């Protein structure tokens, strides 16, 4: 995959393609095209305008690293907006990300002391976050992955944590805040189950955490009921029941808001999307 911006992509692709074809002609590689996928990233602007030396609005990363730390700067840039769209760099936004980084560290210090059993909501949220961050990273959706981490930390703020939570969070944070991640990993003292060596080492040696699919499911699922394609009712059912067509149909038929639109009519077709939709066609 090639990731690049408009300013450089054309020449970079020409160079890499020329070299790859030359290597192919020499019999050194078995392919002619260097990339299977192209991803154009967005542009970071400053206070609403494009950065340039003439405007004097070029951001020097070292100044921000000295003031806020490399992790806060890195996470702020990734959180600015969708990677393909870019974002608007504003100094005021750095403070919020710095507070978030410091908050994680403070919670981790408390958690390793408490080392308590996680509450059911926090354990569920942890597994949901592992799944979300994993999927978002594969799609280069860094901003939404960080948003998912923020949701987990918000819930964690009112709960007791433990070393296992800190260890998992360290691995999830590693792509975004590598320095903080190493501190969390060392602090947790928990070896990863899939670690290939007896030597604990860096968090990058620990492997990526895995989620429990059952723990990612919401206990209640909202079902939308339609009659001839028009929404007539919405109700929530337990996750297990949400995939049972007969149970959902019986609940829909028990609703006055649905039955009044079925009066005197015969249901010819039932369209059911498990966990989401029931459409009664008369």
C-alpha positions in Angstrom: 0.0 0.0 0.0 1.2 3.5 -0.9 0.1 6.3 1.5 0.9 9.8 0.2 -0.4 13.3 -0.5 -1.1 15.1 -3.7 2.2 17.0 -3.6 4.4 14.0 -3.9 2.3 11.0 -5.0 2.8 11.4 -8.7 6.6 11.4 -8.7 6.9 8.8 -5.9 4.7 6.4 -7.9 6.7 6.9 -11.1 10.0 6.3 -9.3 8.8 3.2 -7.4 7.1 1.8 -10.5 10.2 2.2 -12.7 12.5 0.5 -10.1 10.0 -2.4 -9.6 9.8 -3.0 -13.3 13.6 -2.9 -13.6 13.9 -5.4 -10.8 11.3 -7.6 -12.5 13.2 -7.5 -15.8 16.3 -8.5 -13.9 14.4 -11.5 -12.5 14.8 -10.4 -8.9 11.1 -10.0 -8.2 8.0 -11.8 -9.5 5.7 -8.7 -9.9 5.7 -5.5 -11.9 3.4 -3.2 -9.9 4.8 -2.0 -6.5 1.5 -1.3 -4.8 -1.8 -3.0 -4.6 -3.6 -0.1 -2.9 -3.2 3.7 -2.9 -4.4 5.8 0.0 -4.3 9.5 -0.3 -4.1 11.2 3.1 -5.5 14.7 3.8 -3.7 17.9 4.6 -3.0 19.4 8.0 -3.7 23.2 7.9 -3.1 25.8 10.6 -5.9 28.0 12.0 -7.9 27.5 8.8 -5.2 28.2 6.2 -2.6 26.1 4.5 0.9 26.2 6.2 3.6 28.0 4.3 6.8 29.8 5.2 5.5 33.1 3.6 2.6 33.1 6.0 4.8 32.2 8.9 2.4 29.6 10.2 4.5 26.5 9.8 4.3 24.2 12.9 7.6 23.1 14.3 6.9 19.7 15.9 9.9 20.0 18.3 8.4 23.0 20.0 5.2 21.1 20.8 7.1 17.9 21.8 9.2 20.0 24.3 6.0 21.6 25.7 3.5 18.7 25.6 5.4 15.5 24.9 5.7 13.5 21.7 2.7 11.2 22.7 0.2 14.1 23.2 1.3 15.7 19.9 1.1 12.4 18.0 -2.4 11.6 19.3 -3.6 15.1 18.7 -2.5 14.9 15.0 -4.2 11.5 14.6 -7.4 12.7 16.4 -7.8 16.0 14.3 -10.0 14.4 11.7 -10.4 11.5 9.2 -6.9 10.6 7.9 -8.1 11.0 4.3 -9.4 14.5 5.0 -6.7 16.0 7.3 -7.5 18.6 9.9 -7.0 22.1 11.3 -4.1 22.3 13.8 -4.9 24.7 16.6 -2.8 25.2 19.7 -5.9 25.2 22.0 -6.6 21.6 21.1 -3.3 20.4 22.5 -4.3 21.0 26.1 -7.2 18.6 25.8 -5.0 15.8 24.5 -2.4 16.4 27.2 -5.0 16.1 29.9 -6.2 12.8 28.3 -2.7 11.4 28.3 -2.1 12.5 32.0 -5.5 11.1 33.0 -4.6 7.6 31.6 -1.3 7.6 33.5 -3.0 8.6 36.8 -5.7 5.9 36.4 -3.1 3.3 35.7 -1.1 4.2 38.8 -4.3 3.7 40.9 -5.3 0.5 39.1 -2.0 -1.4 39.8 -2.5 -0.6 43.5 -6.2 -1.6 43.5 -5.8 -4.7 41.2 -9.5 -5.3 41.7 -11.9 -7.4 39.7 -13.4 -5.4 36.9 -17.1 -4.6 37.0 -19.2 -6.2 34.3 -19.8 -2.9 32.4 -16.1 -2.1 32.4 -15.0 -5.6 31.3 -17.6 -5.4 28.5 -16.4 -2.0 27.4 -12.8 -3.2 27.4 -13.6 -6.0 25.0 -15.7 -3.7 22.8 -12.8 -1.2 22.7 -10.3 -4.0 21.7 -12.6 -4.9 18.8 -13.2 -1.3 17.7 -9.5 -0.2 17.8 -8.5 -3.3 15.9 -11.0 -2.7 13.2 -10.4 1.0 13.0 -6.6 0.6 12.7 -7.0 -1.8 9.7 -9.1 1.0 8.0 -6.7 3.8 9.0 -9.5 5.4 11.1 -7.2 6.6 13.8 -9.5 9.4 15.0 -12.4 7.0 15.8 -10.0 4.5 17.3 -8.8 7.2 19.8 -12.4 8.2 20.4 -13.1 4.6 21.4 -10.2 4.7 23.8 -11.6 7.9 25.3 -14.9 6.2 25.9 -13.2 3.4 27.8 -11.2 5.8 29.9 -14.3 7.9 30.7 -16.0 4.7 32.1 -12.8 3.6 33.8 -12.7 7.0 35.7 -15.6 6.0 37.9 -14.5 2.3 38.4 -11.7 0.3 40.1 -9.1 -1.1 37.7 -6.5 -3.8 37.7 -3.1 -4.7 36.2 -4.7 -6.7 33.4 -6.7 -3.6 32.2 -3.5 -1.6 32.3 -1.6 -4.3 30.3 -4.3 -4.4 27.6 -4.6 -0.6 27.4 -0.8 -0.4 27.0 -1.0 -2.6 23.9 -3.9 -0.7 22.5 -2.1 2.6 23.1 1.2 1.5 21.5 0.4 2.7 17.9 -0.8 6.1 19.1 1.3 6.9 22.2 4.4 4.5 22.2 6.2 6.2 25.1 3.1 6.1 27.4 2.4 2.6 26.3 5.9 1.4 27.4 5.4 3.0 30.8 2.0 1.4 31.2 3.3 -2.0 30.1 6.2 -1.9 32.6 3.8 -0.6 35.3 1.3 -3.5 34.8 3.9 -6.3 35.3 1.5 -8.6 33.4 3.1 -10.9 30.8 1.1 -11.3 27.6 -0.5 -14.8 27.1 0.8 -14.9 23.5 4.3 -13.7 24.3 6.8 -15.9 22.5 9.7 -15.3 25.0 10.2 -15.6 28.7 11.8 -12.2 28.6 9.1 -9.6 29.0 10.8 -6.8 27.0 9.0 -4.0 25.3 5.2 -3.8 24.8 5.8 -4.3 21.0 6.9 -7.9 21.8 3.7 -8.6 23.7 1.4 -9.1 20.6 -2.0 -7.5 20.0 -4.8 -8.2 22.5 -7.8 -10.3 21.5 -11.4 -9.6 22.4 -14.1 -12.0 23.5 -16.9 -11.7 20.9 -19.6 -12.6 23.5 -18.5 -9.7 25.7 -18.8 -7.2 22.9 -22.5 -7.8 22.5 -25.0 -5.3 23.9 -27.5 -6.9 26.4 -30.4 -5.0 24.7 -30.8 -4.5 21.0 -33.3 -2.1 19.3 -35.6 -3.7 16.7 -37.3 -1.4 14.2 -40.7 -2.7 13.1 -42.1 -1.5 9.7 -45.4 -2.1 8.0 -45.1 -1.9 4.2 -41.7 -0.2 4.6 -42.9 2.5 7.0 -41.6 2.6 10.6 -44.5 1.9 13.0 -42.7 0.7 16.2 -39.4 0.4 17.9 -38.6 -1.8 20.9 -35.6 -3.3 22.7 -35.1 -7.0 23.3 -32.3 -9.1 24.8 -29.5 -9.8 22.4 -30.2 -13.5 22.3 -33.9 -12.9 21.4 -33.0 -10.3 18.7 -32.0 -13.1 16.3 -35.2 -15.1 16.8 -37.6 -14.3 14.1 -40.7 -15.8 15.8 -40.1 -14.1 19.1 -39.6 -10.7 17.4 -42.7 -11.2 15.3 -44.8 -12.1 18.3 -43.6 -8.9 20.1 -44.5 -6.8 17.1 -47.9 -8.3 16.8 -48.6 -7.5 20.4 -48.0 -3.8 19.8 -51.1 -1.6 19.3 -49.1 0.7 17.1 -48.4 -2.2 14.7 -51.8 -4.0 14.8 -53.8 -0.9 13.9 -51.9 -0.8 10.6 -52.6 -4.5 10.0 -56.4 -4.3 10.7 -58.3 -6.0 7.9 -55.2 -6.8 6.0 -53.3 -10.0 5.4 -49.5 -10.2 5.9 -48.1 -11.7 2.7 -44.4 -11.4 3.5 -42.2 -11.0 6.6 -38.8 -9.5 6.0 -36.5 -10.1 9.0 -33.0 -8.7 9.5 -31.7 -10.3 12.8 -31.0 -7.8 15.5 -32.2 -4.9 13.4 -35.4 -4.9 11.4 -38.8 -6.5 11.0 -40.9 -5.5 8.0 -44.4 -6.7 7.5 -45.7 -6.6 3.9 -49.4 -6.7 3.5 
